[in-house]
């Protein structure tokens, strides 16, 4: 038993103790025994196919798609968001081309593949390293190529001539093994994404990467398979200039589910885990399914894509029996604030959706004049609709929506994350307990504490801040500028027991705000809204004035309908 496996077993043992405590309290031991006998061992944070298979971790079988891809074309590029299974796919391809038949026992490819031929595989991964200067990249490339050169007994004579060295390595592998080499590149764009704020350095690193990949066309005739993956699509002219036969499958329907976990895979293969999650959170099975879908589902990578869950968040949720924001917790999405500021984007527009054309998806990242493709490639937006002519992009799920909003709070409010989080906890509690008066007092105090910045603080700034605050009051449904037959209300907050319709008036009166709610019929769409017990929800209208001079809330009035 490996150390890694021992750790995994211990982790799951602790999780199972928590489940056991629940069933001791409820005295439902028979159900505990049934569920525990069926629970899977999930590979949390593990992207190595060999370790997953050898140590008995659960694997969502994608090998039928792998077989189809490897027997259809030879040179591929795939873009997917971070932590979406790209490295696992690369690892699966590696072990397949190494002919490790034993690892694929019981999987779909076992019945498809007859030869199990072993190829020389060159796995180049740029994941896990921060490329903040030229020297770091040069050292990384030199170490990687030196390892290959040692294996094939090649003397290095041109240290920084990456293309020449890589070409010699591939030719030597072919000559020595009499078999076509396979090239697998994971997170090719990591050095370029790390230098997005430094165009000059990015150009230098781009040139180094271009040197590395330059021999792939010239010796393409001896290569069995080439697969490149990353988050974004940088210009092929700058990096893969010679790869004019590159098959980009990012938006191909037949490969839409090659990464991630589909709704069908989840509900057909993970019923015991869903039930364990439900029991641990006092939910029914159907409620747990709905919660998982709302929080982690919603990705569509083509117009005919199945519903796809974020695999990292989903398996963490099922393993830990908790509904948390796992994906956003793994990294700070600094690209969001950069793009928001650069293009002066309105965060509220993300809820309304963005129109997009197919050409926009194909735009090179470094020359794009529109931030939407990058946000789509990074996983912050996904395809919500396609009418045959135009795509509509929006947030895939609640986890992304919340993480997106939270990442913007330091820019619009204060950089003190502890203060921001503490405020959100207090105001959310106020909404949960139907203490709207307290919620508005908390908001007034918070706005008053924000340091004055003449450059940022204007009407639009505060309008956006209201939106961010409301959005962070999860798990409640929040809608801004909600449309009714007669117009749009500024904000609607729907809790488990009530619907609050807000109207804000800049330097106006609360009476004006309340009168507009009535005259425009903003409450009418919610008159038949029911709680989970089938009872009518309380309808509450809230008129709020905003004092532009003091830069915070002025007066307010709350009236229940």
N, C-alpha and C positions, 0 to 999 in steps of 0.2 A: 504494500500500500504506500503510495507516494505521500510526501508531506502535504502537497496541495490537496490531495484527496482527503487526508486526515482532517485538515482545516475545514473542508467543505462538510464533512460528516459532522464535526463538532458544531459548526454553525447551524446545520439543520437540526441537530439534536436539541440545541437551545430553543429553536423555533418550535419544535414539537412539544417541548415542555410547556411552553405558553399555551399551546392548543389543548394539551392535557389538562391544565389548570381550568380552562374554560369548561371542559366536559365534566370535570370533578364537581364544579359549582352547579352545573345543570343536571348532573347525575345521569347523563346520556352516554353510558360507556359502550354500548353496542355500536352506536353511530361513530364513536371515536375509533374503535377498532377497524371498522369498515373503511373509514376515510384514511387513516394512517397507513393501512396496507397498500393503498393505491397512490399515495402522494409521490410526486416525482422529485428527483434531485436536480435542481436547476443550476446551470453553469454561470453563476453571478460573476460578471467581469471577466469571464474566460472566453477567449476567441480562438483557441487552438483546437482544431477538429480532432487531432489525434488524442489529446488529453481528455476531451469530452467523451469520445467513444471508449477509450481504454478504461476510464474511471467511472463509467456508468451514468454520466450526466444525461439529462434529457436533450434530445436533438430534434428540431423540427425538420423533417426530411425535405430537402430541396434538391436532392440528387437527380431526380428526373429532369429538372430544368438544367442542371449542370451538364448532364449527358447531351441534351439537345443542343446546348450552346457549344460544347466542345466538338460536336460533329456537324455543325452548320457553317461556321466561319472560323477565321484564325486570329483576327486582331480586333479586340473589343475595348470599348471604354464605357464605364458605368459610373454615374454620379448618384450618391445618396447622402443624406444627412449623417452627422457624426453619431457614433454608437448605434448604428442601424444594421450591423451585421456584415459590413463590407470586409473586415479583417477575417471574420469566420469564413466567408465565401472564398476569399483568397486562400486561406488555410485548407479548405475543402478541396479546392482545385489543386493545390500543391500535393496533398496526399493521394489524390486520384492519379495525377501524372507520375507520381513516384511508384505507382502500382501497388499500393498498400491495400490489397483486396480485403484483408481481414477486418479492416476498419469499417468497411461498407456492408458487412453482413447484416441482412435484414432490411436494408434500405432499398429504395426503388431501383437504384443503378445496378444493384447486384444481378438483376434479371436482364438488364439491358446490355451491359458490357461483357464481351466474350474473351477479349485478349488480355486485359490488364497489363499492358506494356509499360515498362519503366523508362522514363525520360529524364535527362538532366534538367533539373528545375532551378531557376534563378529567382529567388524571392527577395525583392527589394522593398523594404518597408521604411517609410519616412514618418511613421507614427511614433509618438512618444518622445520626440526631441524638439526643442525650441530652436529654430533657425533665425537668430537675431543678428548674425553677421556672416560675412563671406567665409571666414576661417572655420567657423563651426560646420558649415556645409562641406567645405573641402576636406576637413578631417573625417567627417562622416562618410563621404564618398570614397575616400582613400582606404579607410578601414574595411568598408564593405567589399570593394574590388580586390583588396589585398587578400581577403579570405578566399575569394573565388580563385585568385591567381595561385595561391598556395595549393589549393585542391587540385588544380590542373597543371601544376608545375610550370608556371609561366614567370619569367623574370621581368619585372617592371622597369622600363627604361624611360618612360615619359609620365612622371608623377601626376601632373595636372591635366593630362590629355585623356579625359574620362572616356570619350567616345572610342578612341583608339584602343585603350585598355579593355573596355567592355567588348568591343568587336573581336579582339584577339581571344578573349575568354570564351565567347560563344562559339567561335570557330574551333578552338581547341577541344571544347566539350563535344562538339559534333564529330570531330576527327577521332577523338579517343574512344567515344562510346558508339560511334556509327549510328547515332540516334539524334533526331531533331531536338534542339533545346526548347524549353518552355520558359517564358519570361512573365513573371507576376509582379506587378507594381502596386503597392498599397499606399494610399494617401499621398499620391504624387504631388499634390498641391500644397502640402504642409509648409514648405519653405516660402511659398508665395503668399499664403494666407497670413503667415507670421510677420510679413513685411508690408502689409496693406497700407500702413501709415507712412511708409518710406519708399516712394516710387523709384528713387534712384537705386537704392539697395535691392529692391525687388527686381529691377531690370538686370542687375548684375547676377543675382541668383538664378534668374530665368535663363540667362545665357549659359550658366554652368549646367543647369538641368538639360538644356537643349543639347549640349555637348554629349552628355551621358546617353541620351536616347537616339543620337544621330545615326548609329550603325544599324538600327532596327530595320530600316528599309533596304539598305544595301545588301544585307545578308538575310533578308526576309525569306528567301527561298529555302533556307535550311532550318527555319524556325517552325516548330509544330504549332505553337499557340502563344499569343501575347494578350495579356489582360491587364488593363490599367483602371484604377479606381481612385476616387477622391470625392470631396464635397462639392467643389465648384468646377466649372469648365473654363479654364484659361485658354486663350487663343492657341489653336493648333499651329498657327504660323510661327508662334514664338517658342513653343516647346516641342511639339510633335510635327514639325514642318515636313518631315519626310514620310510620315505615316498617312499618306493620302488614301490608304485602304482601310482606315480606322472605322469600325462599325460601332457607332454610338447607340447603345441600347437603353439609355436613360429613360426614354419615353416610349419604348416599344411595349405594346400590350402583352406580348407573350412572355416578357421578362419582368412584368410589373411587380410580381410577388417574389422575386428571387431573393430579396432581403426583407426582413420584417416578418410579422406573424399575421396571417389573414384572420378575419372573423370566423371563417369556417374552420380553420385549424385550431383556434382557441376553443370554440364551443364544442367541437367534436373530440378533441384530444385532452382537454384539461378540466373536465367536469369536477373531479375530486378536489383539485386545487381551488377552483372557484367556490366550491361548497365550503372548504376550509376557510377561505377568506370571508365568506358570508357569515359563518358561525363566529369567527373571531371579531366581527364588527357588528354583531346583532342584526344582520340583514337576512332576507330571504335569498334564495339562489337567484331569482329573477332580478332582485334589487342589486345584487352584486354584479350581475352581467351588465345591467344598465350603467352602474357606476364605473366599471372598467371601460365600457364603450365611450362614455362621456369624457373620461379623463385621458385615455391613451389611444383611442381609435381615431379614425378620420383621415388618414393619409391616403392620397390617391396620386399615383405617379404617371398615369396616363388617363385618357378620356374614358377607357373601359376598365380601369383598374378596380380590383376588388377592394373592399375596406381593409386597410392594413393598420395594425397596431404598432406603436413604437416598441420594439422587442426588448430593449434595455429596461424601460419603465415597467412593462408588463410582467416580465419574469421576476423583477425585483418585488413588485406588488404581490404576486402570487407566492413567492418564496417567503417574504416577510409578513404576509397577511395584513398589509397596510396599504392604504391609498395615499401615497405621497408623491411629490414632484421630483422623481428620481432623475430624470433626464437633465433638467435645469440645474440640479444640485452638483452635477459633474463638471461644470465649466461656466465661466462668466461670459455671456454673449456680448462682448464688447462691440462686435460688429453692428449690433442693433443700434446702439446710441450713435455710433459713427455715421451710419446711414441716415438715421433720423435727422441728425444735425446737418449733414452734408446736403441732403435733398429737401430739408425743411418739411418733412412729412408730418401730417396730422395723425397722431396715434389712434384717434377715434375712427379714422377711415379704415383701419384694419378689420374692424367688426362689420363694416359695410361691404367689404370685398373689393378686389382690384380686378379690372379687366386686363386680359393679357392675350397676346397672339402667340402662335407657335414660334415665330421668328424671335420673339423676346426671350424664350427659353434658351435659344441657341446663341445668344449674345455672349462674346467673350467677357469674362469677369473684369479684366483690367481696363477694358475700353467701354464698358457699358455706361450709357447715359441715364439708365433707369435702374433703381435699386431692387425692383421687384424680382428679377431672375435670381439674384444672389440670395434674397430672403427665401425664395422658393427652394433653391438648392440646399440651403442651410437647414431647412426643415421648419422654419417659422411660418411659412405659408404653404398651402397645398391646394390642389385642384378641387374645387367645391362643385363646379358645374361646367359643362361644355355643351353649347347649343348647336354645334356643327360649324360654327364660324369663329367663336370667341370663347376663351376660357375665363372663368371667374375664380380668383384665388382668395383664400381666407385662412384664418387660424384652423389647424386640424382638430384641436381638442382643448379642453380646459387647462391641461397642464401647460401647454405652450402659451395659451392666452395669459395665464397667471404669471408665468415666468417672464414673459415679454413685458407685461405691465410693471412687475416688480423691478426689473432691470432698468426701467426708465425713471423710477421714483427719485433716485439720487440727483438726476439731471434737473428735474422739475421742482423738487422740494429741497431736501437737505442731503448731503453726502453721508450723514450719520445713519448708517443702516440700522443700528440698534434702535435709534429714535423712531425711524420709519416703521420698523417691525412692531415696536411697542404700541405705536399709535394705531396701526392696522388691527392688532389684537383687541385693543380697547373698543374701537368703533364697531368691529365685527360682533363683539360680545353684546354691544348695545343694540344692534339690529336683531341679533338672535333672541334677545330677551324682550324685544318690542319696546325698548326705551329710546325712542326716536329723539326725544329732547336731549338725552345724554349724548347721542351720536352727533347731533348738531353742535353741542358744546365742545365735544372733542375735536370736531373739524375746525371750529373757530379758533380754538387754542393752538392747534397744529399750524394752521395757516399763519397765525400771528407770530409763530416762532421761526418762520422761514426768513433767513437773512435777505435783506433788500438787494436786488441786483437789477439796476435800471435797464440793463441790456435784455434781461429775460422776462421780467415781470410786467406783463401787459394783459389785456383782456383774454387773448388767445391762450397765453400761458396758464392763467387760472382756470379757464375752461377745460384745458387738457388735464390740469391737476385734479379737478373735480372728477373727471372721467377715471383717472388712474386710481384715486381713492375708492371710488365706488366699485370699480372692477376688482380691487383687492379684497373687498368684503365678501369673500367666498364663504360658504358654497352657494351664495345667493345669485339669482339671475339678475344681471344688470344690463339695461339697455339704454343707450343714449340716443337722443333725437328720435324716439320711437314714433313711428308713423301711425296716425289715425286718419279717419276720413276727412277731418277738418284741418289737419296739420301735424306738427311734431312737438312732443313734450321734450324738455331738456334731458330728463333722466327718469328711468323707472327702475326701482329696486323691488324684486319679488322674493320674499322670504317664504318659509314653510307655512306661515299663517296669514301673511298680509301682502298687499301690493301698495308700494309708496310711489306716487307720481310727483316728481319735483319740477318746479319751474323757478329758474333763477332770473333775477332782474338786476342788471348792473346799474347801481345808483337809482334804482326804482323802488317801488313800494311792494310790500307783501300782498296788499289788496289787489294791485295790478296783476301780480303773479297768480293769485288764486282765481281772479276773474278770468284770466286767460285759460286756465285749466278747465273751468266750467264752460266758457263760451266755445272752446274748441273741442269739447267732449273727449278730453284725454283719458278719462276714467272708463268710458263706455266699453272699450275692447276687453276690459278686465272684469266686467260685471258678472260673468259666468265662470270666473276662475275658481277652482276647487282645491282644497288641501287634500292630503293623502287619505283622509277619512271621508271624503265626499262632501265636506261642508264648505260653504262659501267663504272665501278669504276676505279679510277686512280690506276695505278700499280707503286709502288715506291720501289726501292731497296736501302737499307741502309747498307753501310759498316762501321764497327766500330772497332777501335783498343782499347784494354784495357791495360793500363799501370800498370803492376804488382807492380812496385816500389812505385808509388804514390797511388796505390790502388783506381783508378778511371778511367773514360773514358779518352782516349787520343784524337786522331783525329777521325773524321768521315766524310763521304761524302754521300750526298743524291742525287740520280738520278732517275728521273721519266722516265718510259719506254715509 
